Amino acid sequence: MSNDVVFNDLLHTVNSVLSNKFEGKLLNQSELQLAEKFRRLPSLERHLFSKIFFRKHSWIKLHSMNYDSIAENLKPLLKSLVEKKFLLDIHSLETDLETILECLSSPQLKQLASEFKVKESSGQNIKRRLIKLCNTKSFFAPSLTLRDKVSKKAKALMEDQYKVVDDVFNTFYFFMFINTMFSYHQGFDDHRDVSWLHYVISIRKTPSFRCSRTVNLFSSREDLFEYFRVQDSIFKSSEFCQKKDYDKALKCLEPIPILQNNIACCQASHLRRYSVGYAHVQLKEKELEIKLKQKQYSYATKIAEDILDSGFHLGKMYERICINLMSHLKDPETALNFLNQGLKDESVGLHIKLGLCERAKSIIAKCESLKTSENLLKEFPTLLTFAEDYKIVNIRKIKIKARRISIDEFSHKKEIRPYVYQKADQSMLFCSVEDYVLEYFKERGYSNGGHFEGRILFILFFLLCWDIIYDDKNVDNVFLSPTQLFPLDWKTPYFISNRQKFLEIRFSELLSMNRISELIAINYEKLALMYGMHSTAQELQHLCKAMGSEVLVAILKTMLKNCSIGGFPDLLLWNDSTCKYIEVKGPGDSLSHKQIIWLTDLNKLGCDACVCNVEV
């Protein structure tokens, strides 16, 4: 087998899709024929095509193809791939003038401009003037003739260039999408292009697990392709949003479907995100984001209501609707109705409910004469009682003073560290606000620690429950693709329910510190290969001892219950006997609802948890 990783990735993708008993059965005849045609290509041609495919889908100059490991002279291989209709050769096409000009280098454009007396210096201006010149009709020199002359001269100047045939590219891109579909919701959602797909497939350090699938997610090819179309549309729309071109971003989303409230009922609960229904909800979310950017608040509110009615229970929509109604549409009565619904909705997360509580109190305080029925207003005191346990005033606060330098002095640097910490030996450390607090407490008895945030919970849980996560043969439909890093029910309520018995046994085992140390030693290398580690196994064992086994188990259970590591304190500091959890806030910064929840829960467990306000 070839050692060329890129070639193996594409070949592996084709083979995986063809052997896929679910999505692979939905491929049409032309896709199957192209896959088989690729497999029958001579080895060197397959290598070369794979290299070109994983580059940007555009015309590629021959001189930029530095593939000496394949062949010193690539022209015979390229010619063969053109004949077999895998590649296009720009010289063999009746290419339009605009495309030809795009393929010329700056010196070539200037030479062409000189030939046709175009007095421009920049490449873009030269292209515009030449096209305008060719489109200008003249009785003595018909524009068609001039266009032919410009095209002929431009082609003579142009060097050899090749591009993957559009239909071929789209088919292989579709194959890669199918093969990596179940990695999209595992932390890489914003990078859905070919290079990202290549990265996902080329992961060679994925954990060892058994793929076990019994559920067919797509009942027809139309459903599969619609899911693919929607995901691709969202990615393209995001690119235009980054450029603040919202009209084009909206156009990428067309046609925007009408949401139905029963689309995903047939899917296994943790797999609903891979249904066509959920894809349509994502499309609507993107439309909502754009409409808010365009300040079309009334329209955006209607979209958010449609999403709520879809049956996917996205709690953040309640908050979005209430912000629009209160801040932009000045309709506090309707806002209160939605707040009431959100607070009663059991699917809404605690952190979102805390935000809804604050908004409800604000509306009631500001609007003395609401037309809202008395019954609705009477319900709110009862609905808001749970928030009493999560007040900022109940969280312990400490303040430290810091020296801060002017950011302007370091504006030329990519990484700005505006805080200066003077160590006990009088040396100066330029650092972030979190590192400042870290150093402060290291000199006050906490010799170990780091700026971990929620990552430390992920690390400890996977070290202590690796076999339950990856080796358990009693949970189907959580590992559907070899490119996955995590089970598909991770960070969902179904993770616990799918492994209830195994987790209960493990948590009882973890009350023994010896068992904790043993599991960390057994699983450390496995996690290090997949995730990368900044702490040694011994440091993590020391940390667990400082936390205490009962507290550690309680924190891991809280993490699973919340389905999130978000909001966990920035810093975790420890010494031989104690552990400190610190959320760091610089000037003007405030606690989020997730952070309030974590700090409150940690204090309930008897942990030394606080917020550290850094003043300058």
N, C-alpha and C positions, 0 to 999 in steps of 0.2 A: 504494500500500500504506500502511496506517495506521502512524503513528509511535508508537502506544501499545505500549510494550515488553511489558506484561503480556498484552495481547490477542494480540500477535504470537507470544508464547511458547506460549500454549495452542493457537492455530491451527497454529503450526509443529509442535507435538507431535502433534496429530491427523493432520496431513498426513504427518508422518514415519512414524507407526505404520501408517497405511493403505497407504503405499508400501513398507513393510518386507516384503521377499520371504520372510522366515523367520517371525518372531513374528507379523507382520501377517496371515499366512495362517491363524493359529490362533484369530483372533477369532470369536466366535459372531455370529449374525444380529442379536441385540438390540444388541450393541456397535457393529456396523457401522451399524445404523440410527440409533443415537444420534449417532455421529460425523457422519453425513451430515446429520442434523437440525440439529446445531450449525453446520455449514458453511453451511446455508441460512438461518440466523437473520439478520434485518436487522443491519446493521453496529453500530448503537448497542446493540442487545440483546446481541450477541456481546461487545462491549466490557464492558458492565456485568456480564454473567455471569462473564467472566474475572476481573474485579476481585474479585467476591464469592468465587469458587472459591479464589483464592489466599489468602484470609483463613482464620482458624480455622474448622473445620467445626462451627459452632454457630449459634444464633440471633443475627442481627446487627440492631441497632436502625437504623431509617431515618435518624435524625438523625446517626448516625456514618458514613453513606455520603456523604462529601464529594467527589463526582465531578462538579464543575461543568463539567469539560472534556467530559463526555458529555452532560449535560442539567441544567438548573437544577431542573426538576421530574422526579424519577425515578419517580414513582408509575405513570404509564402504561407505562413500560418494565418495571417490576417486575410489574405486573398481567399483562402479556403473557407474561412468563417463567413466572409461576405457571400461567397457562392452558395453556401449552405443556409443563408438567410438568418444568421445569428447577429451579424454586424452590418452596418452601412458604411460605405466608402463615399466621402463627400464628393470626390471627383466623378463618380459614376452616377450621380443623381442630378435631376433637373431641379436643383435647389433654388429657392427664391433668393432674390438679391439681399434681403434683410438678413437671412441666415448666413449667407456667404460673408457679408461684412462683419457679422458678429464673430466669425471664425478667424478674422485677420488680426495679426498683432499690430501694435502701435506703429512701428516702422513701416509695415506693409500698407497700413492705411494712409500714412503720410505720402508714401510713394504713389499710391493711387490718386490721392488728392492733387498731387503735382501734375499727374498725367491729364487730369480733367479741369485744371485751373481752379481748384477749390482752395480758397485762402482761409483755412482754419488750422489750428494747432492741436486741439484736443481730439482724441479719438471719437468721443461721442458726438461732438459738433461736426466732424468730418462725415460720419455716418448719416447724420440728419440732413446735411447739405446735399450729399450725393443722392439720397433717396428723393429729396425734394426736387433736385435737378432732373432726375429720371422721370418724375411724375408730371413735370411741366411740359405741356404740349406745345409743339412748334410746327409751323407749316413746312419749314425747310428741313427740320431734323425731327421726325416723329419720335415721341418719347419711347416707344417700343424698341426702336433701333438703338437709341442711346442706352436704354436699360440693358440690351443685349451686349453692347460694347463694354459697359462697366462690368457686367457679370463675367464676361469672357476674360477681361484684363484681371479682375479680382481673383478668378480661379487660377489664372496663370501664376499669380503671386503666392497663392495659398499653398501651404505644405500639406503633406498627407495627414488626413484626420479620419478617425473612426468613431462610431457610436453604436451602442447596442440598439437593435431594432425595437421600436416602441412596444409592439405586441409581445415580443420576447421578454423585454424588461418587465413589463407589467405581469406576465405570467410567473416569472421567477420571484418577483416581489410578492406576489400572492402566495406562492409556496412558502416563502420565508415568514410571511405573516401567520400562516397556518401553524408553522412549526414553532413560533415564538409567542403565539397568542396568549398563552397562560403565564407569560412573564411580564405582561404589560402592567399589571396591577401590583407589581412587587418592587416599586420604587423607581421605575424608569419611565413614567407616563409621559414626560415631556420631550422624549427623544425618539420619536417613532419615524426614523428614516432608515435608509439602507445601511449606513455605517453603524447605526445603533443595533439593527437586526443582526449584522455581522458580529458585533460585540457579544450579543446575547448568545448566539449560536457557538461562538468560539470559546465560551467559558469552559475551561477544562477542569475546574476545581469544584464543580457542583457536587453536593453530597450524594451518597449512594442511597437510592430508595427504589421501591417497587412501584411502577406505574400501574395503577389499577383503575379501570374506567368501565362503568356500566351505563352511563347516561349519554344519550345522544342530544347534544345541545341545539343542533340545527336540523330541522325536519326536511329541509330541501336546499338545493344549491342556491336558490334565490335568497333564503334566509342567511346563509353563510356569506354570500357576496354582499348582501345589504349590511351585515355587520362590518365587513371589511371596508365597504364604501364609506360608512359613517365614521369609522376610526380614522381613515385616511383624510376625510373631509375636515375633521376636527384638527388634525395635525397641520393641514395646509392653512386652515383658518387662523390657527395660533401664530403661524409665521407672519401673516398679514397684521395680526393684532400687535405683534412686537414692533412692526413698522408704523403702527397707528393708522393703518389704512382700513378702517372699519367697514366701509362699503364693500371692498373686495373680500374682507373676512366673512361678511354675511353671505356674499355670493357663493363662497366655497361650501356653505352649509346647505345650499339648495339641492333637491327639494326638502324642505323641513317638514317632517311627518306630523300628523295629529296623534297625540299620545292617547293610548287606551289603557284603562285601569285593570285589565285582566291579562295583559300580554305575558307576564312572567310567572304566572301562578303554577305552571307545570314544571318549572325548573327546581332542581335541588337548591335549597335555600342559599348556600354559599356560592352557588354557580350562577345566580341570577344576573350577576354583572356581565356574564358572557352571553346573555340573550339579546336578541334583536330589540326587545322592549327596553332593556337598560341602555343599549347603544343609542336609541332614540332619546331617552332621558338625558344622556350626556350631550347629545346634539342640542337639545333644548337648553341645557345649562350653558353651553357655549353661546347660544343666541342671547340668553339672558345677560351674560357677561358683556356682550357687545352693546346691547340696548342700554345697559347702565352707563357704559362709556359714552354713548351718544345722548345720555340724559333723557331717554324716552321712558320715564318712570312708570307711567300708566301702563304702557305696553309691557314693560318688564315685570310689573306686578301680576299681570294676567298670565304671563309665561310661568312665573313662580307658582301660581295657583294651579295651573295645568300639571306642573311637575308633582305637586303635592297630591293631586287627584290620580296620579298614574299608578299608585299602589307600591311605590318603591320607598316611601317614608324617608325622604331626605329632610331631616329635622332642620337643617340650616335654612331651608326655604321659609320657615315661619319667621325667622329673624330677618331675612331679606325683605319679605313682604311688609313686616312691621316698620322697618327703616324707611321703606318707600312711602308707606301710608302716613307715617308721622312726620318725617323730615321734609318730604318733597310734595306729597299730595295733600297734606294737612287734613287728614281724615282720622282723628284719634278714635272715634267710635268703632269703625271697622277694624282698626289696628288692635283694639282691645278684644274684639271677637276672635281674631286670629291668635292673639296671645293666650286667650282662654283655651282654644283648641290645642295649641302647642304644649301648654303645661299639662293637659290631660292625656296627651299622646304618649303612650308607654314606650314607643320606639325612639323617642327623642332623647339624645344623650344628656347627661347631667350638666355638662359644661354649657350646652346650648340653653337648657332650662334656666340656668343661673342668669344668663344674658337676657332671656325673656322676662324673668322676674324684675330685673333692673329697669327694663323698658316699661313694664306694667306699672311699677311704682312711680316712675317719672311721669307717665301719662296721667295717672290718677291725681298726682300732686299738682300738675299744671292745669288740668282741666276740671274746674270745680263743677261746672254745669254741663255734664254729659247727658245726651239723650238716651244713652244706653239703659236698658232695663235694670231695675234695682236688683233683680235676682242675679244678674251677671256680676254686678259690683260686689254683691254679698259673697260670691264664690271665691273671690280673689284672696282674701285673708287666709282661707284654708289652703288654697293652692300654693301660697307663697311661704307657708310655714317651714318647708324643708330647707329653704335658703338660710334660715337662722343659724344652721350649723356651719355655714360656709361664708362667714363674714370676715372681711380683711382685718377688722379690729381684733379678732381672736388669734391672729397669726403674730408670732413674736418677731420683732424687728430689731435689728442692730444697725448702727450707723458708723461708718469710718470715713475719715477725710483722706483725699488723695490729691496728688499733684498731677495736673494735666497740662500738656504742652499744646501749643497752637497747631491745629491740623495743617494750616497753610504752610508751615515750615517744612512739612513732609509731603506736600501735595504731589510731588513728582514721583513718589514711591507708590508701587502697586499695593503694598500691604501697609496700612497705617496703624501704628500702635501708639495712641496718644497719651497713655498713662506712664508715669515714671515712678518706679518703686525703688527706694533706697534700702538696700539690704543691710544686715547687721555689720558686714565687713566694709560698709560705706560704698560698695560698688552699686552702679545704677542699672536698672533693668527697664527697658522700654517694652511695654506689654499692653494687652487688652484689659478691659475692666474686670473680666473674670479671672485672668491670670494675676491681676493685682491683688484681688481678695484671696486667691489661692496662696500667694506668697505671704500675705499678711498672716494667715492662720498657720502656715507651715512654721513660722517663727514663734508660734504660740502653742506648740505642743502637738500639732497634727502633721507629723512628718510624711505621711502618705496621702495621696489624693490626686484628683485630676478634674478637668472640665469634661465630664462624661455625658451630662444630660441623660436622656432616656436610654442611650446606647448601652449603658452598663446593665440595665434590666434585661435587655435583649440578650446580651452576652451571658449573663448568669443563668437565665432561664434555659437557653439552648445548651449550655454546658451541662446543666443538671438534668435535663429532660431530652437529650439528643435521641436516645433510643425510642422514646415514646413518639417523638416528632417524625423520625425518618424510618424507623424499623418496624413500627406497629403494622401488622398485617390485617388488622381488623377495621381499618378505616378506608373505604373506597372513595373514589372520585375527589381526592385531594391532591394527588400527584398524577397529572395527565400528560406531562411533557418532560423529557430529560433536561430541558433548559431551565427548569424551575430552580429557585433557590429555597423557597419556602412552600409549605402546603397551602393550597388555595383557601382554606378556611382560617388561616392565620389572621389575626386582628379582626375576627368576627365572633359573635356570641357562640357560633357553632363549634368553634375550636374546643371549648370546654365540654360541651354536650357530647361531641363525637369521641371524647377520650376520658369521660368522667371517672370511670373505674380505675384506669391506669394512673391518672393524675392524683387521685385520692391516695392510692398506695404509695406513689412517689413522694408526695408531700409529707406523709407520715414517716417515710424513710429519712427525709431531709432534716428531721428534728435531731438526727445524729450528725455531729460535726465531722466525725470520721467518714461517714458516707458522702458528705458534701465534698471533702477533700479528695476522696477516691474518684468520684464522678468527674471532677474538674481535671484531674490527672489523666483519666481515660479519654476524655473528649476534647481536650485542649487543642491538640494538633489538627483534629478534624475541622473545628471551627476556625482555627487560624488559617487553614488553606482556603476556606470559603470566604471568610470575612476580613481577615487581616486583624492582627491584635497589637495593641500598644502596651498591654500589661502582661507580665509573665504569669504562668500558672501559680507560682508561689505567692505573688502579690494578690491575686484573686482569692486564693485560699486564706490569706491573712485578712483581706477585706471581709470575707464571710464570717470569720471568727469574731471580728470587731462588731459586725452587725448583730450577730447572735442568730442561731438557727431559727428560733420562733419568729423573730422579726423578719428575717429573710423570707421565710415561707409566707408570712402574712402580706409582705410587699408584692411577692410574685402573684399571689391570689388576687390582690387588688389590681395589678396590671392586667390580668386575664379578664377580670370582671369589667374593667373599663375599656377593654379591647384596644388599648393604646398605651404607648410609652410617652406620648406628648405631654408636656407640662411638668415632667419630673425635674427636680431642682438641678441647676447648672453644675454645682460642685458637690462632690462626695469626698469627704475628708475623714481619715481615720488614723488611730494610733493603736497601741496594743490592747486597749480596753474599751474605747468608745468610738462612735461614728457620728459625724455631723453632716447634715444635708442643708445646703445653702443655695437659695435662689438669689442671683446677683442682679441688682437694678442700678443702672447709672442715672445721671441727672435727667429728669423728664420722663423716665421709663416707669411703667406701672405693671402690676400683675395681671396676667390673663386669667380667665375663669378656670382653665385646665390647671394652671399653676396654683391657684387658690385651693382647688380640690385636692391636689397632691399634698400640699403643705398641711392642709387640715387633716387628711387621712394619716399622714406620717405622724403628726402630733398625737392623734388618737391611739396610735400603736405604741406611743411612748418614746418615739424617736426625737432626737435633738434637731428639729427642723425649723428654719427661720428664713426671713428675707433680709438680705444685706443691702442697705441703701448706701451707695458710694457718693459722697459729696465732694465737690472741688472748691 
